[in-house]
Structure formats: structure tokens, C-alpha cells
Amino acid sequence: MMYTRSEWLAALKDETKSLPKEEQQRAFAYYNEMFEDKFEQGMTERDIVLSFGDPKIAAKAIIDEYLESAPQAPEQKKTEEENPYLPKRAQNDDTTAIALLAGIALWPLAVCACLVAFILTLGALIGGGVCIAEAVHIGTTSTTNVTSFIGLGVFAMGFGVALFYPVSYGSKKMFTALKKFLREIKEGK
Amino acid sequence: MDIQLKKGLLEICVLSALKKEESYGYKIINDLRNVVPLSESTLYTILKRLESEKCLTTFTKEESGRLRKYYRITQAGKDKLQEFIDGQEEFITIMQYITRREE
């Protein structure tokens, strides 16, 4: 869209209407003066408006800057609870505390579960090995029960092997997370 | 260039232009044209930030039958500029380190 000077300035005014009057006026005056200066230097109205670009984009830069610097602006000072410019932590203290409590309660459970799974895996592997060794031992003296011992041993070892990777992967992940959690508590996050 | 880094450098450029003499929007853009092309909206945000940081003050002067807004560097602005100049060796060292790594 092609603007004239007044159209461009009117569009800027319209796009910055969410700002306080004073801020809106300040931006308007800035561009108005810039226009005058460029015009005095011999630029045409058309070229000046083109050099300003889209008034929507200019307005966005002005609004973004205003929002960024708003916490310092006295007219924007609100009470702590409702100030959207405050860092998130200040507002999320409650949620953080709940997460922390839940974490403190859950971590021992997670550690216990890991230990149990680990013992189970180790038990299955060793138990299976013992069963097979026993079967070989029985086989040399008597053939009774050899098949059932071998079967039991293979089953137990298979169970142990199947558990080994998921359990070791899970515990590794859990301990990494636990370390991170403890570090965060230490740093008071 | 990284937008935050560029914003910081542009602030220094504007302060540097103002250290020479008090100036107005159009003139600042013109003076810096050969160093770094500035859009009107970029300069607007820089000037506003520098003003809120008390690095510059403004006043109006009547010229060619109209009021023109002028910007003047303050002591805080001069300090900020000097701080950057004092840190230039560190900046250059960092740049050299980065570009050497890129080769």
C-alpha cells in the first residue's frame, strides 16, 4: 500500500494506540520531525514514506521497546502479583515449592525401585547360572531333573538379560536426574 | 549479527556521535550512514533506551521555523562510552579468538 505523509503518520498513530498517550505522541513527533528533516534535504514525500517502511513494522519496534523497558517506567509499576514483566520465578514460587516437595517425597521411592529392579536382574542372572551349573553337576551323577534345571536356568538367565539393559538405562537416567535435582536445590532454584 | 550484541554496539555508536556534538535524529542517522545504516525505528528505540538509562538528555530548539528535538550526551553516557573504549582490547581479543577458530 502506498501512503501519503499524513496517511503514514495516521497509520502509525493507529498502530501505537495501545501505548500510553505520551508514548504514542513521542513516536509521532519523532517521525514527524524526521519527515520534515528529510523533506528539507530535498527528498520527495513518496521517497520519505518509502524510507520509513511499513508503519505496522515501525509501530511494532516502538511497542516492543516500550514493553521491554516497561518495568522501569513508573506509570507501569503494578503490584508484584500482577506485573507481567517480572521474571517468572517470582510468580511461580508456589509451583516451585510444590514441585520441590513432590520431588523430595518421590526421589527415595524412585531410588528404592531402581535398587529392587537391579537386585532382581542380578538375582535372575546369577540364579539362572547356578541352575544350569547344578544341571550339569546332576547330569554327571544322575539324569533325573536335568531337563527341568536347565529349563529353569535358561528361563532365569533370559529374564535377567532382558531386564539388564532397560534397568541399567533407567537407573542411569534416574541418577543423572537426581544429581541435577540436588544441584538445583543447592543453588536454591 | 546477534540482535542484542548489535543493539549494544549501536548504542555505543550513537553515544560516540553525540560526544562530538549535540545532535538530532536525522543528523545522527546521516552521520552514522557510512559506519552502520540505521533505520528510523532502530534509532528511535536506541535513543529511548539511552534516555531511560540517563545516558542522554533532550531539549528542543527552534530552527527553520519549527521545533527540533536535540539529544545531548550526559556524564553517564560519557562513562558508558569510555567503559566500552577501555574494554576494547578484551573485545578485540575475543573477536580474534572467534575468527581464528572459524578459519
Contacts between the chains, C-beta under 8 A, distances in Angstrom:
chain1	res1	chain2	res2	distance
A	26	B	48	8.0
A	27	B	44	6.8
A	29	B	69	7.1
A	30	B	25	6.4
A	30	B	40	7.7
A	30	B	44	5.5
A	30	B	69	7.4
A	31	B	40	6.7
A	33	B	24	7.3
A	33	B	25	6.3
A	33	B	26	7.6
A	33	B	68	6.3
A	33	B	69	6.1
A	34	B	25	5.4
A	34	B	26	5.7
A	34	B	40	5.5
A	36	B	66	6.3
A	37	B	24	7.3
A	37	B	25	7.1
A	37	B	26	3.5
A	37	B	27	7.8
A	37	B	68	7.8
A	38	B	26	6.5
A	40	B	64	6.8
A	41	B	26	7.6
A	51	B	40	7.6
A	52	B	40	6.0
A	53	B	39	7.0
A	53	B	41	7.6
A	57	B	41	7.2
A	58	B	40	7.0
A	58	B	41	4.5
A	61	B	41	4.0
A	61	B	42	7.1
A	61	B	44	7.2
A	61	B	45	5.8
A	62	B	41	6.7
A	62	B	44	6.3
A	62	B	45	7.1
A	64	B	45	7.8
A	65	B	44	7.6
A	65	B	45	4.0
A	65	B	48	5.9
A	65	B	49	7.0
A	69	B	48	7.2
A	69	B	49	6.5
A	69	B	52	5.5
A	72	B	52	6.0
A	73	B	52	7.9
